[in-house]
């Protein structure tokens, strides 16, 4: 392989890894934004580690670190860094595939735990004193107000102690209250599904870029190995 080809592969490795690094940084920023503005985290406790915002932050952080190694390895023509980058990126891609398969296989089980968590949060809200469990109360009120829903399956879940956030009127001070008819379970599941769809689209895009980075690293690494270069 002549020097012009080496420079071409080197430029491709650096540019694609830098692009991947930027994607990872954007994913981290977007995940942090969701974590700050989210009003639903306290209601879904079973799957807190795979909450969309948490998933974005963790995945983006790992991607930025791995791609940074790739950028440095390409720029410095360092075979040790390229080897580390190749191994870490390969493992990261396997983890991403494993997570996708888990969500695909256990989607029904996830829905069951989702419903259970919401019911537990509703019961905590219903049985709490006026000043107790403020975080859960605020989050549940925010969900009902934002999605125009009431309870988990409907108004009956509150067993007569329906909060003002279920009311269709604002302000809710008329003698005969009217409440939202739909429960929040289906609406929240659709919201989470939309978030995971967006997250999945981003992960697939990064996966494609990662696969290309992995593929073009091989000829560059082989050239360094053949010439005995890359450890200086």
N, C-alpha and C positions, 0 to 999 in steps of 0.2 A: 504494500500500500504506500503510494507516494505521499509527500507532505501535503499536497493540496487536498487529497482525500481525507487525510488525518484532520486537517483544519476544518474541512466541511463537517465531519462527524463530531468534532469537538464543539463547533458552533451550534450544531443541532442539539447536542446534549445540554449545553449551557442554556440555550434559549428555551428549550422545552421544560427543563427543570425549573428555570426562573418563572416560566408561565405557570407551572404546577405550584410553585411556591406562592405566587400571587393568588392563585385560586384558594390555596389553603389559608392564607391570611384573610381573604375575603370571607371564607366560611367561618373562621373564628370570630371575626367582627360581627357577622350576621347572627351567629349563635349567641354572642354576648348581648346583642340588641334584643333578641328574643327573650333571653333570661331576665333582662331588666324590665321589659314591658309585659311579660307574660303574667296572666292572672289565674293560671290553672294548676301550677306546680304542686301546691299543697293538697289538691284534691286527688291526685293520682300518685300514690306513694309506692305501689308495688313495682312500677316500671320507671322509677326515678332515674336510674342509670341510663336508660334508653329513651328518655324524654327528648323530643326533637332538638331543643336548644342544647342540651348536654351532649347529645350525639354529635352535633355540629362542632361544638367547641373542642371535644376530645379528638375527633377525626381530623379537623383542620389543624390542630396543634401538632399532631403526629406527622401529617403530610408536610407541613412547613419545615419541620426538623429534618425529615428524610430528604426532601428536595434540596434543602440547603447543603447537605452533604454532597448531593449530586452536582450542584452548581460548583462547589469548591473543587470536587474531584475532576470535573471537566476543565475548569480554568487552569488548575495546577498540573493537569495531566498526571494525577496521582492514582496509581493502580490500587493502593490500599483503600483509598476513599471510594473509588468506583466499586470495589468489591463489597465494601460495607454498604454502600448505597444499593447495590443490586440485591443483596440478601435482605436488607430491611424493607425495600420496596416490594420484593416478592412476598415476604411475610405479611405486609400490610394488605396486599391484594388478596391473599388467602383469607385474612380476617374479614375483609369487606364482603367477600363471597359467602363466608360462613354466616355472617350477620344477615345477609339477604335471604339465605336459605332458612334460617331460624324464623324470621318474620313470615316467610311464605308457608312453612310447615305448621307453625304454632299460632297462626292468625286467630283461630277460634278460641284457643286458650287465652290469648291476650285480651280478646273481647270479654271473656268471662271475668277475668281479673279487673278489667276496666270498670265493668258494671259493679263489682263488689266494692271497689275503692270509692266509687261515687256514692253508693248506698251508705258506706261507713261514714263518709264525710257529711252526708245529709243527717244521719242520726246524731253525730257529734254536734252539728249546728242546732238541731231541733231540741236536744236535751241540755244545751249549754245555758248558763246564766247570761243576762244581757251584756255583761262585760267580759265574758269568757270566750276563748278560742277565736279571737278577733281575725286572725289570718284566714282561717277556713271560712268564717262568715263573710269576710270581704271578698274572697275569691269566688265563693258560691253565688253571692249577690251579683258580682261582676259577670259571671257566666250567664245567669238568668236574665240580666238586663241586656247583655250584648247579643245573646242568641235568641232572645224572646221566647224563653222556655220556662217551665216550672217543674221543680223536682227532678227525679231521675227518669221516671216513666210518665209522670203527670202530677197534677195538683194533689191527688190522693196520697202521695208519698209523705206529705207534710202532716197528715192526720189532724187537720183542722188548724194547725199552727203555721199558716202560710205567711212567709215574709213579704214585705212590701215590694221587693224586687220582682215578685211574680206578677204584680199588678200591671194591667195593660194601660192604665191611665196614669198620667203624670201631671199634677200630684195625685197620689192615690188616697184621696180623702172623701170619696163619695160613700154614701151609706151601704150600697150594694156593690161590692168589689167584683170586677171581672178579671180573671187570671189567664195567663197563656195556657193554651190547651195542650201543647206538645211538651213532652219530657226533654230533658237536656242530654240524655244518653246518646241518642242517635245523632243529634246535632254536634255534640262534642266528638263523637267517633268520626263523623265526616270531616270535622275540622282537623283532627289529628291525622286522618288519612290524607287530607290535602297537604298538610305539612310534611308528612313522610314521603308523599309523592314528589314534592319539591326537593326534599332532602335526597331522595333516591335519584332524581334526575341529576342533581349536582354530583352525587357520588359516582354515577355512571359516567358522567363527563370526565371527572377526575380519573376514574378507572381507565378510560380510553387513553388519556394523556399519559398515565403511569405506564400502561402497557407499551406505548410507543417509546417512552423513555427507556423502559427496560430493554426493548428490542434494539435500539440504536446504541445502547451502552456496550452491547456484546462485541461488535466489530472493533470499537475503539479499545476496549480492554484487551482483546486478542492481539491487536497490533502492539500495544505496550508490552504484553507478555512475550510476544515473539521477539521483540527488539531488546528485551530485558530492561525496559524503561518503566518509570512510574513510581519509584520509591524515593526519588531524590527530594 
